[in-house]
Amino acid sequence: MKKLVAYITTGYPDKAFTVDLALALKEAGADSLELGIPFSDPVADGPVIEAANLFALQKGFKIADLLEVSEKIAPHIDMLWMGYFNPFYHRGIDFFLDKAKAFGVSGFIIPDLPHEEGALYRPKFDEKGVALIEFVAPTDSKERIAEIVKDARKFIYMVAYAGITGAEKSESLEPIIASVREHTDTPLYIGFGVNEKTAKKKAKGVDGVIVGSAFVKILLKENLTSTQKIDKISTLARSIKEMINE
């Protein structure tokens, strides 16, 4: 059974909604939740997730909000924190790892932390039993892929193309999938551009998909009530989960 990882932006439109949506995604078939930490310069994200980040910050998002909702969500669904390195560095990796351990957060996704720099922090993650998710991309050489994946934990995040999330781009992924499989049995999940139109094709040869912009687009629709947003996102999650497992 291929896995579905669902990304949502913490605190948009508010904390209570984030908790309700997370629990609904679990019921809709999401296997893991990628809880996005709003940041002012989300360099790996496209305009959809960037807009949700900025709206959450404008509404006063604080790290305390992340901790509050995480404590409520983590007992119910496998959960990861996705954020840029600045907040982790500013508050301290040890602070976040202690909280993650206490709440049951299973991993961190930090897209602007290069593998070489992440290696400096990996002993701290291993000590707490929390995964630091590794990224591979079509631009990586076979040698670099071998280095990146050799100590990968939980799953490997395969970037579907060079660029930002949410873009409608396509690249041949067979070579990178083969390179990863040569060196590790760690599950390989694909992200970037995964939606109801592309999920079935992108899921070929991998163990799961990561979906973000397709869900956040619905979050940003001002003409929908909170209940309608949750219903539409849940329906989409069910559909994608079925597609990738047909």
SERO-4910 file (N, C-alpha, C, O; in steps of 0.05 Angstrom, whole numbers):
BEGIN
 pado doro    nc1    nc2    nc3   cac1   cac2   cac3    cc1    cc2    cc3    oc1    oc2    oc3
  Met    A     17    -24      0      0      0      0     18     25      0     33     30     19
  Lys    A     15     41    -21     31     66    -22     20     86     -3     -4     88      2
  Lys    A     38    103      8     31    121     29     24    149     19     35    157     -2
  Leu    A      7    163     33      1    191     27     10    208     51      1    205     73
  Val    A     28    227     45     36    247     65     22    274     57     25    283     34
  Ala    A      7    285     75     -8    310     70      5    333     84     10    333    108
  Tyr    A     11    354     68     22    379     80      0    399     84    -18    402     67
  Ile    A      0    412    108    -18    435    113     -2    456    128     18    450    141
  Thr    A    -10    481    126      4    503    139     -8    508    166    -32    512    169
  Thr    A      9    507    186      0    510    214    -11    538    219      0    558    211
  Gly    A    -35    538    232    -46    564    240    -61    579    219    -70    602    224
  Tyr    A    -65    567    195    -81    581    175   -106    565    169   -104    542    161
  Pro    A   -130    576    173   -134    604    183   -132    607    213   -129    630    222
  Asp    A   -132    586    228   -128    588    257   -120    561    269   -121    541    255
  Lys    A   -113    560    294   -103    536    307   -124    514    308   -118    491    301
  Ala    A   -148    521    315   -170    501    318   -175    488    291   -180    463    289
  Phe    A   -175    504    270   -179    492    243   -157    473    236   -162    452    225
  Thr    A   -132    480    242   -109    462    236   -113    435    249   -108    414    237
  Val    A   -122    435    274   -126    410    288   -149    394    275   -147    370    270
  Asp    A   -171    408    269   -194    394    257   -187    382    230   -195    360    223
  Leu    A   -172    398    214   -165    388    187   -146    364    189   -148    345    174
  Ala    A   -127    366    208   -108    343    211   -122    317    217   -116    296    206
  Leu    A   -141    319    236   -156    295    244   -174    285    221   -177    261    217
  Ala    A   -185    303    205   -201    296    182   -184    282    160   -192    263    148
  Leu    A   -159    292    157   -141    280    137   -134    251    145   -132    234    128
  Lys    A   -131    247    171   -126    220    181   -149    202    173   -144    179    163
  Glu    A   -173    211    178   -197    195    171   -199    191    141   -211    171    132
  Ala    A   -189    209    125   -191    208     96   -169    190     84   -169    186     59
  Gly    A   -151    180    100   -131    161     89   -103    171     89    -85    157     80
  Ala    A    -98    196     98    -70    205    100    -55    188    120    -64    184    143
  Asp    A    -31    180    113    -15    163    131      3    180    149      9    172    171
  Ser    A     11    203    139     28    221    154     19    250    149      8    256    128
  Leu    A     25    267    168     19    295    165     45    311    166     61    308    185
  Glu    A     49    328    146     71    346    145     61    373    154     48    387    139
  Leu    A     67    381    178     57    405    190     76    428    184     98    429    196
  Gly    A     68    446    166     86    467    157     88    490    177     68    499    188
  Ile    A    112    499    182    118    521    200    119    546    184    138    549    168
  Pro    A    100    565    187    101    589    171    127    604    173    138    608    195
  Phe    A    137    614    150    162    628    148    160    649    127    146    645    107
  Ser    A    174    671    131    171    694    113    184    691     86    177    705     67
  Asp    A    202    672     83    216    668     57    219    638     51    240    627     52
  Pro    A    196    625     45    196    596     40    207    590     12    191    586     -7
  Val    A    233    589      9    246    589    -17    239    564    -34    241    566    -59
  Ala    A    232    542    -22    226    518    -38    197    516    -46    189    498    -61
  Asp    A    181    534    -36    152    532    -40    143    552    -61    154    574    -65
  Gly    A    122    544    -76    110    560    -96     91    581    -84     89    583    -60
  Pro    A     77    596   -102     61    618    -92     37    610    -75     29    626    -58
  Val    A     27    586    -78      4    577    -62     12    574    -33      0    586    -15
  Ile    A     33    558    -27     42    554      0     54    579     12     51    585     35
  Glu    A     68    594     -5     79    620      4     57    638     14     60    652     35
  Ala    A     34    639      0     12    656      8      1    647     35     -5    664     52
  Ala    A     -2    621     39    -12    611     64      7    617     87     -1    624    109
  Asn    A     33    615     82     53    622    101     50    651    110     49    657    134
  Leu    A     48    669     91     46    698     97     20    704    112     21    721    130
  Phe    A     -2    692    103    -27    697    117    -26    688    146    -35    702    164
  Ala    A    -14    665    151    -11    655    178      6    674    195     -1    679    218
  Leu    A     28    683    184     45    702    198     30    728    204     33    740    225
  Gln    A     15    738    184     -1    762    188    -22    759    210    -29    779    224
  Lys    A    -31    735    214    -51    729    235    -37    725    262    -51    720    282
  Gly    A    -11    727    263      4    726    288     15    700    296     20    695    319
  Phe    A     20    682    276     31    656    283     56    658    299     74    675    294
  Lys    A     58    642    320     82    639    337     89    610    340     73    592    336
  Ile    A    114    604    346    123    577    350    106    563    372    102    539    371
  Ala    A     97    579    391     80    568    412     54    556    400     44    536    411
  Asp    A     45    567    378     21    556    365     27    529    353     11    510    354
  Leu    A     51    526    341     59    500    330     59    479    352     49    457    348
  Leu    A     71    486    375     72    467    396     45    459    407     40    436    413
  Glu    A     27    479    409      0    474    419    -15    455    401    -27    436    411
  Val    A    -15    460    375    -30    442    357    -16    415    354    -30    395    351
  Ser    A     10    415    355     25    389    352     18    370    375     14    346    371
  Glu    A     16    381    399     10    364    422    -17    351    419    -22    329    429
  Lys    A    -36    365    405    -63    355    402    -65    335    379    -81    316    379
  Ile    A    -48    339    358    -50    323    334    -33    298    335    -42    277    326
  Ala    A     -9    300    345     11    278    343      1    251    355      9    230    344
  Pro    A    -16    251    376    -25    225    385    -43    210    365    -48    186    368
  His    A    -52    224    345    -72    212    327    -62    206    299    -74    189    285
  Ile    A    -41    218    290    -30    213    263      0    217    264     10    235    277
  Asp    A     14    200    249     43    204    246     48    232    235     37    240    215
  Met    A     65    247    249     68    275    243     97    283    241    114    275    256
  Leu    A    103    301    221    129    312    217    127    342    217    106    353    210
  Trp    A    148    356    225    149    385    223    165    392    198    187    382    194
  Met    A    153    409    181    167    419    158    172    449    161    153    464    165
  Gly    A    197    457    160    203    485    164    230    492    153    247    474    147
  Tyr    A    235    517    150    262    527    141    280    530    165    271    533    188
  Phe    A    306    529    159    326    526    181    327    549    200    333    546    224
  Asn    A    320    573    191    323    597    208    308    594    235    321    599    255
  Pro    A    283    587    235    269    584    261    282    562    279    284    566    303
  Phe    A    290    540    267    303    519    282    329    528    294    335    522    317
  Tyr    A    344    543    279    370    553    288    366    575    309    380    575    330
  His    A    347    593    304    342    615    323    334    605    351    344    615    371
  Arg    A    315    586    351    305    576    377    323    553    388    323    548    412
  Gly    A    337    540    370    355    519    378    344    491    370    321    485    377
  Ile    A    360    476    356    351    449    348    345    432    373    326    417    372
  Asp    A    360    435    394    354    420    418    327    425    429    313    407    438
  Phe    A    318    450    429    292    458    438    270    443    422    252    431    434
  Phe    A    273    444    396    252    431    379    253    400    382    232    387    382
  Leu    A    277    389    384    279    360    387    267    351    413    255    330    415
  Asp    A    271    366    435    259    359    460    229    359    459    216    341    469
  Lys    A    218    379    445    189    381    442    179    359    424    158    347    430
  Ala    A    193    353    403    185    332    384    184    305    399    165    290    395
  Lys    A    204    300    415    205    275    430    182    273    449    170    252    452
  Ala    A    176    295    462    154    296    482    127    291    469    110    277    480
  Phe    A    123    303    445     97    301    432     94    276    415     71    267    410
  Gly    A    116    265    406    115    242    388    117    250    359    108    235    341
  Val    A    129    273    353    134    282    325    156    264    314    177    261    327
  Ser    A    152    252    291    170    230    282    193    240    265    213    226    262
  Gly    A    191    264    254    213    273    236    211    303    230    191    316    234
  Phe    A    234    313    220    235    341    211    242    341    181    258    325    172
  Ile    A    229    359    167    235    364    138    245    393    136    229    411    140
  Ile    A    270    396    129    282    423    129    295    427    101    318    420     97
  Pro    A    280    437     82    289    437     54    313    454     48    327    449     28
  Asp    A    319    474     65    343    491     59    367    483     76    386    499     78
  Leu    A    366    459     88    389    449    103    403    428     86    393    406     83
  Pro    A    426    435     74    441    416     57    448    391     73    451    391     97
  His    A    451    369     58    458    343     70    483    346     88    484    335    110
  Glu    A    504    359     78    529    361     92    526    376    119    537    368    139
  Glu    A    510    397    119    505    411    144    486    395    162    489    396    187
  Gly    A    467    382    150    449    365    166    464    343    181    456    335    203
  Ala    A    486    333    169    501    312    182    512    321    209    517    304    226
  Leu    A    517    347    212    527    357    237    507    354    260    514    351    283
  Tyr    A    482    354    252    460    353    272    449    325    275    434    319    294
  Arg    A    456    307    257    443    281    257    447    265    283    428    252    291
  Pro    A    470    266    296    472    252    322    451    261    342    441    245    358
  Lys    A    444    286    342    423    296    361    396    284    354    381    276    371
  Phe    A    390    282    327    365    270    319    364    240    326    344    231    336
  Asp    A    386    226    321    387    198    327    384    193    357    371    174    365
  Glu    A    395    210    373    393    207    402    364    209    411    356    195    430
  Lys    A    348    226    398    320    230    406    301    211    391    277    211    397
  Gly    A    312    196    372    295    178    356    277    193    337    255    184    331
  Val    A    286    216    327    271    232    308    286    233    282    310    236    282
  Ala    A    272    230    259    285    228    233    290    256    222    273    274    225
  Leu    A    313    260    210    318    284    194    316    274    165    334    260    155
  Ile    A    295    283    152    289    272    125    309    282    104    315    306    103
  Glu    A    319    263     88    338    270     67    323    275     41    302    263     35
  Phe    A    335    293     25    324    299     -2    343    289    -24    367    289    -21
  Val    A    331    279    -45    346    273    -70    331    287    -93    306    290    -92
  Ala    A    346    294   -114    334    309   -136    345    299   -162    367    286   -163
  Pro    A    331    304   -185    341    295   -211    369    306   -218    383    295   -235
  Thr    A    377    328   -205    403    340   -211    425    327   -196    449    333   -201
  Asp    A    419    309   -177    440    296   -161    454    274   -177    441    259   -192
  Ser    A    481    272   -174    496    251   -187    491    224   -172    481    224   -150
  Lys    A    498    202   -185    496    176   -172    513    175   -147    505    163   -127
  Glu    A    536    187   -148    554    187   -125    542    203   -101    543    194    -78
  Arg    A    530    225   -108    518    242    -87    493    228    -75    488    229    -51
  Ile    A    477    215    -92    454    200    -82    463    179    -63    451    175    -41
  Ala    A    484    164    -70    494    143    -52    502    154    -25    496    141     -5
  Glu    A    514    177    -25    522    190      0    498    199     17    497    195     41
  Ile    A    478    211      3    455    222     17    439    200     30    430    203     53
  Val    A    434    178     16    414    158     25    426    137     44    410    122     56
  Lys    A    452    136     47    463    114     62    454    113     91    452     91    103
  Asp    A    449    136    103    440    137    131    411    148    133    404    158    154
  Ala    A    396    147    111    369    159    111    351    145    131    352    120    134
  Arg    A    334    160    144    315    150    164    286    156    155    281    175    141
  Lys    A    268    138    161    239    140    158    232    139    128    220    119    119
  Phe    A    238    160    112    234    159     83    252    179     71    263    197     84
  Ile    A    256    176     44    272    195     29    253    212     12    235    201     -1
  Tyr    A    256    238     13    239    257     -2    252    262    -29    273    274    -32
  Met    A    239    251    -50    248    255    -77    235    279    -89    210    280    -92
  Val    A    250    299    -96    240    323   -110    235    316   -139    253    307   -152
  Ala    A    211    320   -149    203    311   -175    216    327   -198    218    317   -220
  Tyr    A    225    351   -192    238    368   -212    253    390   -198    249    395   -174
  Ala    A    271    403   -212    285    426   -202    266    450   -202    256    457   -223
  Gly    A    262    462   -179    244    485   -178    229    487   -151    240    479   -131
  Ile    A    204    497   -152    189    501   -128    165    483   -127    157    472   -148
  Thr    A    152    480   -104    129    464   -101    106    475   -117    104    499   -121
  Gly    A     88    457   -126     63    466   -138     65    471   -168     45    475   -181
  Ala    A     89    470   -179     92    475   -208     84    451   -224     87    428   -215
  Glu    A     74    456   -248     66    435   -266     89    428   -284     90    435   -308
  Lys    A    109    413   -273    132    406   -289    136    376   -288    124    362   -270
  Ser    A    151    365   -307    156    337   -307    184    331   -316    194    343   -335
  Glu    A    197    312   -303    223    303   -311    224    272   -309    209    261   -294
  Ser    A    242    260   -324    245    231   -322    257    223   -296    279    233   -288
  Leu    A    243    206   -281    252    200   -254    263    171   -251    273    164   -230
  Glu    A    261    155   -273    270    128   -271    300    126   -262    306    109   -245
  Pro    A    318    142   -273    346    140   -265    350    145   -235    365    131   -222
  Ile    A    337    166   -225    342    173   -196    329    151   -178    340    145   -157
  Ile    A    306    141   -186    294    119   -171    312     95   -170    317     83   -149
  Ala    A    323     88   -193    342     65   -194    366     70   -177    376     51   -163
  Ser    A    377     94   -177    401    100   -161    395     98   -132    412     87   -117
  Val    A    372    108   -123    365    105    -95    362     76    -87    372     67    -66
  Arg    A    348     61   -104    343     32    -97    369     16    -96    370     -4    -82
  Glu    A    389     25   -110    415     10   -109    427     11    -81    442     -7    -74
  His    A    421     32    -66    437     37    -42    421     35    -16    433     35      6
  Thr    A    394     33    -17    379     33      8    352     20      4    341     20    -18
  Asp    A    341      9     25    313     -1     26    295     19     39    271     14     42
  Thr    A    305     42     47    289     63     60    267     72     40    273     76     16
  Pro    A    242     74     48    221     82     30    227    108     16    239    126     27
  Leu    A    218    110     -9    222    133    -26    195    146    -33    178    133    -45
  Tyr    A    192    171    -24    167    185    -30    173    208    -49    194    220    -48
  Ile    A    154    214    -66    157    236    -85    140    260    -78    117    257    -70
  Gly    A    152    284    -80    137    309    -75    142    328    -97    158    323   -115
  Phe    A    129    351    -96    130    373   -116    112    366   -139    118    348   -155
  Gly    A     91    381   -142     73    378   -165     55    354   -164     44    346   -185
  Val    A     51    342   -141     34    319   -139      5    328   -133      1    342   -112
  Asn    A    -13    322   -150    -41    330   -146    -59    309   -158    -50    287   -166
  Glu    A    -85    315   -160   -104    295   -169   -100    287   -199   -108    265   -207
  Lys    A    -87    304   -214    -81    298   -242    -55    282   -246    -53    266   -265
  Thr    A    -36    286   -228    -10    274   -232     -3    251   -213     16    237   -218
  Ala    A    -19    248   -192    -11    229   -170     -6    201   -180     14    188   -172
  Lys    A    -24    190   -196    -21    163   -205      5    158   -221     19    139   -216
  Lys    A     11    177   -239     35    174   -255     60    177   -237     79    162   -240
  Lys    A     60    198   -220     84    203   -204     89    181   -183    112    177   -175
  Ala    A     68    167   -175     71    146   -155     85    121   -166     92    103   -151
  Lys    A     87    119   -192     99     95   -204    128     92   -196    145    109   -199
  Gly    A    134     69   -184    161     62   -176    170     73   -149    192     67   -140
  Val    A    152     87   -135    159     98   -109    140     86    -88    121     72    -94
  Asp    A    145     93    -63    130     81    -41    108    100    -30     92     91    -13
  Gly    A    108    125    -38     88    143    -29     91    170    -42    110    175    -57
  Val    A     71    187    -38     70    214    -49     66    234    -27     54    229     -6
  Ile    A     77    258    -32     74    281    -13     58    302    -27     66    312    -48
  Val    A     35    310    -16     17    329    -29     14    353    -11      7    351     12
  Gly    A     19    377    -23     17    402     -7      0    423    -21    -22    429    -12
  Ser    A     10    433    -43     -3    456    -57    -32    449    -64    -49    467    -63
  Ala    A    -37    424    -72    -65    417    -80    -84    420    -57   -107    428    -61
  Phe    A    -75    415    -32    -92    419     -9    -93    448     -1   -114    458      6
  Val    A    -70    461     -1    -69    489      8    -85    508    -11    -96    528     -1
  Lys    A    -87    501    -36   -104    517    -55   -132    518    -44   -145    539    -46
  Ile    A   -142    496    -33   -169    496    -22   -170    513      4   -190    527      8
  Leu    A   -149    511     20   -148    528     44   -151    557     38   -163    572     54
  Leu    A   -140    566     15   -139    594      9   -165    605     -3   -168    629     -7
  Lys    A   -185    587     -9   -210    596    -21   -227    610     -1   -238    598     17
  Glu    A   -230    636     -4   -244    653     16   -274    649     14   -289    656     32
  Asn    A   -284    638     -8   -313    634    -11   -323    609      2   -347    603      1
  Leu    A   -306    593     14   -313    569     27   -313    572     57   -296    586     68
  Thr    A   -332    559     71   -332    558    100   -310    538    109   -300    523     93
  Ser    A   -304    539    135   -284    520    145   -293    491    141   -277    474    134
  Thr    A   -319    486    145   -329    459    141   -327    450    112   -319    427    107
  Gln    A   -333    468     94   -330    462     65   -301    457     58   -296    438     42
  Lys    A   -283    472     69   -254    468     63   -246    440     72   -232    425     57
  Ile    A   -253    433     96   -246    407    107   -258    384     90   -245    364     84
  Asp    A   -283    387     82   -296    367     66   -282    364     39   -278    341     30
  Lys    A   -276    386     26   -263    385     -1   -235    373      1   -227    357    -16
  Ile    A   -220    381     21   -193    370     24   -193    341     31   -177    325     21
  Ser    A   -212    333     48   -215    304     54   -222    288     30   -212    266     26
  Thr    A   -241    298     14   -248    284    -11   -225    281    -30   -221    260    -42
  Leu    A   -209    302    -32   -186    301    -49   -165    281    -39   -153    267    -55
  Ala    A   -161    281    -13   -142    262     -1   -151    233     -7   -134    217    -14
  Arg    A   -176    228     -3   -186    200     -9   -181    193    -38   -173    170    -44
  Ser    A   -187    212    -55   -184    207    -84   -155    201    -91   -149    182   -106
  Ile    A   -136    217    -81   -108    213    -87    -98    187    -75    -83    172    -88
  Lys    A   -107    180    -51    -98    155    -39   -108    131    -56    -93    112    -59
  Glu    A   -132    133    -66   -142    111    -83   -126    110   -109   -119     89   -119
  Met    A   -120    134   -121   -106    135   -147    -79    122   -145    -71    106   -163
  Ile    A    -64    128   -124    -36    118   -123    -35     88   -116    -14     75   -119
  Asn    A    -58     77   -109    -59     48   -102    -76     32   -121    -82      9   -116
  Glu    A    -83     43   -144    -98     28   -164    -80      8   -178    -89     -7   -196
***
